[in-house]
Structures are given as structure tokens and as C-alpha cells.
Amino acid sequence: METCASLWNPNPEQLQIVILLPVYYCFLVAMSPGKLI
């Protein structure tokens, strides 16, 4: 699978996505409390 290979040999773009997704999610939770919690 591509996903398994990318986990062992991640690309810079994929690392950015992995890092930005949780940050973006936390930002949404902070901006709209009570909706996503």
C-alpha cells in the first residue's frame, strides 16, 4: 500500500499534512466550542 510506504518514507508534503491536520482540527474546536467537543 502507498500509505504504508509513505509512513516509513514520508515526503515533506505528507509530513506537512500530518502536522497541519491536528492543528487545524484544534483550531476549529477552539473557534466553535461545544459543537465539535
Secondary structure by P-SEA (a helix, b strand, c coil): caaaaaaacccaaaaaaaaaaaaaaaaaaaacccccc
